[in-house]
Each structure stands twice: as structure tokens, then as C-alpha cells.
Amino acid sequence: MSKDKSKAANRYSQLIEAVFLKHYEKGDREVVFERTDIVEAAKRLKVTLPKNLGDVVYSFRYRTELPREIAKEAPKGDMWVIRGAGRARYKFELVSVANADITPSKCFVETKIPDGTPGVIDKYALNDEQALLAKIRYNRLVDIFTGLTCYSLQNHLRTSVTGLGQVETDEIYVGIDRRGAHYALPVEAKGKKERIGIVQIEQDVAVCHAKFPDLICHPIAAQFMDDDFIALFQFEVTQEGIAIASEKHYRLVPPEELSPEELQAYQDRPL
């Protein structure tokens, strides 16, 4: 981590920790705060506010673990996550550790796919998320994974959802099955060192219900496990919350690396 990034991470930790401790009382399972609390904390700590104030919260919602002073207030088996609670309003909430983060299985069968990513895209992709979304799109991995015919509708769909505030989905597809039924498929993309959080999947479901109420919602998450090795997850809503309905691993390879024996083995696999 560069010196500037390390300094920013330390500043963010100071701010989010101060906000949590201001409102937290022993035994709380939910701690509500507003964006203005971050401004107040910065003044109190004499810390320079970032230009993008929302990035403080975004960082701990999606990229970085919460500071130890916050984490230690979670009972064994639980952890704190940050959820939206309205416009410029958020809440720390305790969830089960087992349900908080989604991690690709280490011992899962992989499927080789001839790589159709244009070389110029590989050359100029600016980050893991952008590269991953491009590889999924050019190799039609959402279609292959779901069995639907899918079309990318929009990248980085940013919208407001009642009760959550502003949310963003990395990419949203619409799909059609062989019956003619229509689907909304929000996709969350993560690099190798990032984590897929259940809060993001919950938000994607909320976006589907708010913006595409007549479509069947199939939220998807994707993560680079290695270069050109991609894990895909599909989720569904159960009475207990969000659950993984399917997981598949795809390795993108040059066409000549896919042998006749492997193709025959794929034909013998159950659908």
C-alpha cells in the first residue's frame, strides 16, 4: 500500500471508529448514524475530511475491514456490517460471520472456456473490476452460468432505494429464458483481494424490486480467483435471508488449450 493510501486508510479508520463509539452502547445490535456524524468526528479529531465524504462509509461497506475497536464489540460468531438506512443515513448491524462474506470454494470443479476477450481490452483495462466485467461480457459467462440469453443493460447503475438511500450495482443484465420470461440480473464484481459482502447482494435485490418489479430477480456475484480464473455465484432470497443457489468456476483459456478429452468430459457432466 502506498504512503498516501495508508494515510487515507488510517484517517478513515479514525473517523468510522469515532462515529461508532459515539452512538454505541453495550449490548446494541444496531447502531444508527448519519453522514453529518463523520463531519463532526473530523472536527473533533482535527482530521482532514476527504473530498468524497461518502467514500469513508463506502470503504468499510465494501473494501476494508472495520477497525479492531469496533470489531471487538461483536459477540463471538457475529460481525458488524454497515447497511444503508435512508438518505445519508446508515447503520452498523450485527450479522452472523457465516453469512456475512461470500468466499469461493477452494475445491470446486472448473470449466475451461475459450477466451473471447479482445486483446485490446486486456491491454487497457484499468483495474480488476473493469477487467472482470469485460471478460464476463465478452465471454457471455452470465448466459453460460444461468442458462439464459442475457444482455448488458447498464454499467454502474446508481440509484436511490427507499429505506436504503443511494446504492450502486456494478452492472445489470436483462435475460430471457426459453419460455419468454424476463429476468433482471445485477452483477457484483470483485478482484482477487476484495470480498463479496452479503450487504451488496441485499442491495441488488432491493434495486431489482424497486426498478424492475415485473422481472424475476437473479443476483450474481463474480470474483477473480486468479488471472482468467473466475468464480460466479447466483443467489436467491429465502426465509432466512440471502442464500447461495449456485456456484461455478470458469477458466478462460486459448482455444488450443481445450482438449478433445475435456470436451468429452463436459458432455458427460450432468446439467
LUMVEXVEX-384425 format. One record per residue (C-alpha): residue number from 1; residue in one letter; chain; x, y, z. Coordinates in nm, 3 decimals. Example, Ala and Ser with C-alpha at 12.3 -4.5 7.8 and 13.67 -1.06 7.14 Angstrom:
REC:1:A:A:1.230:-0.450:0.780 $
REC:2:S:A:1.367:-0.106:0.714 $
END
This chain:
REC:1:M:A:0.000:0.000:0.000 $
REC:2:S:A:0.134:0.342:-0.094 $
REC:3:K:A:0.205:0.603:0.174 $
REC:4:D:A:-0.092:0.816:0.060 $
REC:5:K:A:-0.332:0.520:0.062 $
REC:6:S:A:-0.207:0.409:0.404 $
REC:7:K:A:-0.259:0.760:0.540 $
REC:8:A:A:-0.613:0.773:0.397 $
REC:9:A:A:-0.695:0.429:0.541 $
REC:10:N:A:-0.579:0.540:0.887 $
REC:11:R:A:-0.785:0.859:0.862 $
REC:12:Y:A:-1.095:0.663:0.757 $
REC:13:S:A:-1.046:0.422:1.048 $
REC:14:Q:A:-1.023:0.708:1.297 $
REC:15:L:A:-1.342:0.863:1.163 $
REC:16:I:A:-1.556:0.549:1.146 $
REC:17:E:A:-1.437:0.435:1.489 $
REC:18:A:A:-1.528:0.773:1.642 $
REC:19:V:A:-1.874:0.762:1.482 $
REC:20:F:A:-1.940:0.411:1.612 $
REC:21:L:A:-1.823:0.482:1.968 $
REC:22:K:A:-2.031:0.800:1.984 $
REC:23:H:A:-2.356:0.606:1.939 $
REC:24:Y:A:-2.277:0.254:2.061 $
REC:25:E:A:-2.399:0.125:2.396 $
REC:26:K:A:-2.301:-0.214:2.534 $
REC:27:G:A:-2.530:-0.484:2.402 $
REC:28:D:A:-2.652:-0.291:2.097 $
REC:29:R:A:-2.703:-0.499:1.785 $
REC:30:E:A:-2.775:-0.196:1.569 $
REC:31:V:A:-2.609:0.146:1.571 $
REC:32:V:A:-2.762:0.417:1.352 $
REC:33:F:A:-2.561:0.718:1.232 $
REC:34:E:A:-2.573:0.992:0.971 $
REC:35:R:A:-2.316:1.131:0.731 $
REC:36:T:A:-2.303:1.451:0.937 $
REC:37:D:A:-2.157:1.241:1.222 $
REC:38:I:A:-1.846:1.194:1.010 $
REC:39:V:A:-1.808:1.570:0.971 $
REC:40:E:A:-1.845:1.619:1.346 $
REC:41:A:A:-1.590:1.344:1.415 $
REC:42:A:A:-1.340:1.506:1.179 $
REC:43:K:A:-1.373:1.840:1.359 $
REC:44:R:A:-1.338:1.675:1.700 $
REC:45:L:A:-1.032:1.472:1.597 $
REC:46:K:A:-0.888:1.755:1.383 $
REC:47:V:A:-0.874:1.517:1.087 $
REC:48:T:A:-0.897:1.646:0.730 $
REC:49:L:A:-1.215:1.531:0.560 $
REC:50:P:A:-1.179:1.351:0.226 $
REC:51:K:A:-1.318:1.528:-0.080 $
REC:52:N:A:-1.566:1.244:-0.126 $
REC:53:L:A:-1.723:1.213:0.219 $
REC:54:G:A:-1.927:0.908:0.119 $
REC:55:D:A:-1.606:0.715:0.048 $
REC:56:V:A:-1.545:0.678:0.423 $
REC:57:V:A:-1.858:0.467:0.460 $
REC:58:Y:A:-1.819:0.300:0.118 $
REC:59:S:A:-1.470:0.184:0.209 $
REC:60:F:A:-1.588:-0.011:0.514 $
REC:61:R:A:-1.903:-0.138:0.350 $
REC:62:Y:A:-1.725:-0.296:0.055 $
REC:63:R:A:-1.345:-0.287:0.068 $
REC:64:T:A:-1.193:-0.278:0.414 $
REC:65:E:A:-1.240:-0.448:0.747 $
REC:66:L:A:-1.373:-0.234:1.030 $
REC:67:P:A:-1.123:-0.116:1.296 $
REC:68:R:A:-1.047:-0.351:1.586 $
REC:69:E:A:-1.219:-0.122:1.839 $
REC:70:I:A:-1.545:-0.179:1.652 $
REC:71:A:A:-1.491:-0.546:1.569 $
REC:72:K:A:-1.426:-0.640:1.934 $
REC:73:E:A:-1.778:-0.525:2.030 $
REC:74:A:A:-1.929:-0.807:1.823 $
REC:75:P:A:-2.026:-1.124:2.012 $
REC:76:K:A:-1.850:-1.448:1.915 $
REC:77:G:A:-1.982:-1.575:1.583 $
REC:78:D:A:-2.109:-1.231:1.476 $
REC:79:M:A:-1.955:-0.936:1.296 $
REC:80:W:A:-2.054:-0.578:1.219 $
REC:81:V:A:-2.163:-0.471:0.873 $
REC:82:I:A:-2.279:-0.128:0.756 $
REC:83:R:A:-2.616:-0.108:0.583 $
REC:84:G:A:-2.795:0.186:0.427 $
REC:85:A:A:-3.079:0.326:0.636 $
REC:86:G:A:-3.207:0.610:0.417 $
REC:87:R:A:-3.068:0.919:0.250 $
REC:88:A:A:-2.721:0.994:0.400 $
REC:89:R:A:-2.816:0.760:0.687 $
REC:90:Y:A:-2.656:0.428:0.779 $
REC:91:K:A:-2.646:0.165:1.050 $
REC:92:F:A:-2.391:-0.073:1.191 $
REC:93:E:A:-2.565:-0.407:1.231 $
REC:94:L:A:-2.458:-0.744:1.369 $
REC:95:V:A:-2.482:-1.044:1.136 $
REC:96:S:A:-2.357:-1.400:1.155 $
REC:97:V:A:-1.995:-1.436:1.037 $
REC:98:A:A:-2.100:-1.739:0.834 $
REC:99:N:A:-2.347:-1.528:0.635 $
REC:100:A:A:-2.154:-1.200:0.606 $
REC:101:D:A:-1.896:-1.271:0.334 $
REC:102:I:A:-1.911:-1.500:0.032 $
REC:103:T:A:-1.587:-1.684:-0.045 $
REC:104:P:A:-1.521:-1.907:-0.347 $
REC:105:S:A:-1.474:-2.275:-0.264 $
REC:106:K:A:-1.112:-2.392:-0.285 $
REC:107:C:A:-1.204:-2.741:-0.409 $
REC:108:F:A:-1.458:-2.687:-0.685 $
REC:109:V:A:-1.454:-2.831:-1.036 $
REC:110:E:A:-1.354:-2.579:-1.303 $
REC:111:T:A:-1.478:-2.539:-1.659 $
REC:112:K:A:-1.248:-2.415:-1.937 $
REC:113:I:A:-1.397:-2.157:-2.173 $
REC:114:P:A:-1.222:-2.044:-2.496 $
REC:115:D:A:-1.128:-1.684:-2.418 $
REC:116:G:A:-1.307:-1.437:-2.644 $
REC:117:T:A:-1.180:-1.120:-2.471 $
REC:118:P:A:-1.034:-0.879:-2.730 $
REC:119:G:A:-0.664:-0.829:-2.671 $
REC:120:V:A:-0.701:-0.452:-2.669 $
REC:121:I:A:-0.940:-0.481:-2.373 $
REC:122:D:A:-0.687:-0.692:-2.178 $
REC:123:K:A:-0.418:-0.436:-2.257 $
REC:124:Y:A:-0.606:-0.126:-2.138 $
REC:125:A:A:-0.837:-0.245:-1.857 $
REC:126:L:A:-0.765:-0.003:-1.572 $
REC:127:N:A:-0.849:-0.224:-1.272 $
REC:128:D:A:-0.960:-0.572:-1.167 $
REC:129:E:A:-1.328:-0.481:-1.153 $
REC:130:Q:A:-1.329:-0.332:-1.504 $
REC:131:A:A:-1.131:-0.625:-1.643 $
REC:132:L:A:-1.358:-0.880:-1.476 $
REC:133:L:A:-1.679:-0.717:-1.604 $
REC:134:A:A:-1.532:-0.705:-1.955 $
REC:135:K:A:-1.429:-1.072:-1.950 $
REC:136:I:A:-1.772:-1.175:-1.826 $
REC:137:R:A:-1.938:-0.971:-2.101 $
REC:138:Y:A:-1.719:-1.077:-2.395 $
REC:139:N:A:-1.727:-1.445:-2.296 $
REC:140:R:A:-2.102:-1.445:-2.223 $
REC:141:L:A:-2.038:-1.601:-1.885 $
REC:142:V:A:-2.369:-1.480:-1.740 $
REC:143:D:A:-2.551:-1.665:-2.022 $
REC:144:I:A:-2.343:-1.981:-1.973 $
REC:145:F:A:-2.378:-1.972:-1.595 $
REC:146:T:A:-2.753:-1.909:-1.579 $
REC:147:G:A:-2.870:-2.082:-1.898 $
REC:148:L:A:-3.047:-1.759:-2.001 $
REC:149:T:A:-2.992:-1.535:-2.301 $
REC:150:C:A:-2.861:-1.218:-2.136 $
REC:151:Y:A:-2.785:-0.861:-2.242 $
REC:152:S:A:-2.587:-0.597:-2.055 $
REC:153:L:A:-2.826:-0.311:-1.979 $
REC:154:Q:A:-2.606:-0.069:-1.784 $
REC:155:N:A:-2.271:-0.039:-1.607 $
REC:156:H:A:-2.253:0.112:-1.260 $
REC:157:L:A:-2.624:0.166:-1.212 $
REC:158:R:A:-2.652:0.424:-0.934 $
REC:159:T:A:-2.997:0.485:-0.791 $
REC:160:S:A:-3.185:0.552:-0.468 $
REC:161:V:A:-3.393:0.287:-0.295 $
REC:162:T:A:-3.645:0.370:-0.026 $
REC:163:G:A:-3.510:0.276:0.317 $
REC:164:L:A:-3.153:0.229:0.191 $
REC:165:G:A:-3.060:0.558:0.026 $
REC:166:Q:A:-2.820:0.567:-0.269 $
REC:167:V:A:-2.688:0.231:-0.391 $
REC:168:E:A:-2.477:0.123:-0.687 $
REC:169:T:A:-2.465:-0.202:-0.885 $
REC:170:D:A:-2.153:-0.281:-1.092 $
REC:171:E:A:-2.351:-0.399:-1.394 $
REC:172:I:A:-2.707:-0.508:-1.462 $
REC:173:Y:A:-2.817:-0.755:-1.726 $
REC:174:V:A:-3.162:-0.843:-1.850 $
REC:175:G:A:-3.228:-1.201:-1.957 $
REC:176:I:A:-3.486:-1.414:-2.135 $
REC:177:D:A:-3.549:-1.785:-2.082 $
REC:178:R:A:-3.689:-2.035:-2.333 $
REC:179:R:A:-4.042:-1.969:-2.210 $
REC:180:G:A:-4.005:-1.598:-2.285 $
REC:181:A:A:-3.993:-1.494:-1.917 $
REC:182:H:A:-3.776:-1.188:-1.839 $
REC:183:Y:A:-3.509:-1.157:-1.568 $
REC:184:A:A:-3.307:-0.883:-1.401 $
REC:185:L:A:-2.952:-0.993:-1.317 $
REC:186:P:A:-2.746:-0.744:-1.115 $
REC:187:V:A:-2.376:-0.836:-1.111 $
REC:188:E:A:-2.123:-0.751:-0.838 $
REC:189:A:A:-1.759:-0.784:-0.949 $
REC:190:K:A:-1.461:-0.827:-0.715 $
REC:191:G:A:-1.087:-0.853:-0.760 $
REC:192:K:A:-0.870:-1.124:-0.603 $
REC:193:K:A:-0.806:-0.931:-0.280 $
REC:194:E:A:-1.159:-0.797:-0.236 $
REC:195:R:A:-1.456:-0.957:-0.066 $
REC:196:I:A:-1.812:-1.020:-0.171 $
REC:197:G:A:-2.038:-0.890:0.106 $
REC:198:I:A:-2.392:-1.006:0.170 $
REC:199:V:A:-2.497:-0.641:0.211 $
REC:200:Q:A:-2.422:-0.578:-0.158 $
REC:201:I:A:-2.637:-0.872:-0.265 $
REC:202:E:A:-2.920:-0.748:-0.043 $
REC:203:Q:A:-2.893:-0.408:-0.209 $
REC:204:D:A:-2.903:-0.564:-0.555 $
REC:205:V:A:-3.222:-0.748:-0.465 $
REC:206:A:A:-3.372:-0.420:-0.340 $
REC:207:V:A:-3.275:-0.247:-0.667 $
REC:208:C:A:-3.444:-0.525:-0.867 $
REC:209:H:A:-3.764:-0.498:-0.667 $
REC:210:A:A:-3.768:-0.119:-0.689 $
REC:211:K:A:-3.666:-0.066:-1.053 $
REC:212:F:A:-3.771:-0.392:-1.221 $
REC:213:P:A:-4.067:-0.518:-1.016 $
REC:214:D:A:-4.210:-0.727:-1.303 $
REC:215:L:A:-3.885:-0.915:-1.373 $
REC:216:I:A:-3.751:-1.225:-1.198 $
REC:217:C:A:-3.451:-1.120:-0.987 $
REC:218:H:A:-3.136:-1.336:-1.009 $
REC:219:P:A:-2.849:-1.154:-0.832 $
REC:220:I:A:-2.498:-1.260:-0.942 $
REC:221:A:A:-2.154:-1.210:-0.790 $
REC:222:A:A:-1.823:-1.263:-0.968 $
REC:223:Q:A:-1.469:-1.277:-0.836 $
REC:224:F:A:-1.125:-1.326:-0.985 $
REC:225:M:A:-0.966:-1.626:-0.812 $
REC:226:D:A:-0.660:-1.583:-1.032 $
REC:227:D:A:-0.585:-1.425:-1.369 $
REC:228:D:A:-0.852:-1.553:-1.610 $
REC:229:F:A:-0.998:-1.780:-1.340 $
REC:230:I:A:-1.342:-1.659:-1.234 $
REC:231:A:A:-1.589:-1.773:-0.969 $
REC:232:L:A:-1.957:-1.694:-1.026 $
REC:233:F:A:-2.235:-1.713:-0.767 $
REC:234:Q:A:-2.610:-1.693:-0.805 $
REC:235:F:A:-2.827:-1.606:-0.504 $
REC:236:E:A:-3.188:-1.639:-0.403 $
REC:237:V:A:-3.397:-1.496:-0.123 $
REC:238:T:A:-3.507:-1.747:0.143 $
REC:239:Q:A:-3.696:-1.708:0.471 $
REC:240:E:A:-3.357:-1.694:0.647 $
REC:241:G:A:-3.221:-1.428:0.410 $
REC:242:I:A:-2.989:-1.437:0.108 $
REC:243:A:A:-2.853:-1.782:0.020 $
REC:244:I:A:-2.615:-1.914:-0.248 $
REC:245:A:A:-2.820:-2.103:-0.507 $
REC:246:S:A:-2.531:-2.192:-0.739 $
REC:247:E:A:-2.153:-2.157:-0.770 $
REC:248:K:A:-1.940:-2.226:-1.078 $
REC:249:H:A:-1.573:-2.170:-1.164 $
REC:250:Y:A:-1.461:-2.079:-1.516 $
REC:251:R:A:-1.106:-2.064:-1.652 $
REC:252:L:A:-1.059:-1.861:-1.971 $
REC:253:V:A:-0.802:-2.028:-2.198 $
REC:254:P:A:-0.674:-2.002:-2.557 $
REC:255:P:A:-0.886:-2.235:-2.776 $
REC:256:E:A:-0.595:-2.475:-2.836 $
REC:257:E:A:-0.572:-2.544:-2.461 $
REC:258:L:A:-0.916:-2.705:-2.456 $
REC:259:S:A:-0.857:-3.072:-2.539 $
REC:260:P:A:-1.100:-3.321:-2.702 $
REC:261:E:A:-1.086:-3.523:-2.379 $
REC:262:E:A:-1.201:-3.224:-2.175 $
REC:263:L:A:-1.482:-3.150:-2.420 $
REC:264:Q:A:-1.598:-3.512:-2.392 $
REC:265:A:A:-1.585:-3.490:-2.013 $
REC:266:Y:A:-1.803:-3.177:-2.024 $
REC:267:Q:A:-2.058:-3.362:-2.240 $
REC:268:D:A:-2.079:-3.634:-1.977 $
REC:269:R:A:-2.142:-3.389:-1.692 $
REC:270:P:A:-2.498:-3.360:-1.563 $
REC:271:L:A:-2.666:-3.029:-1.644 $
END
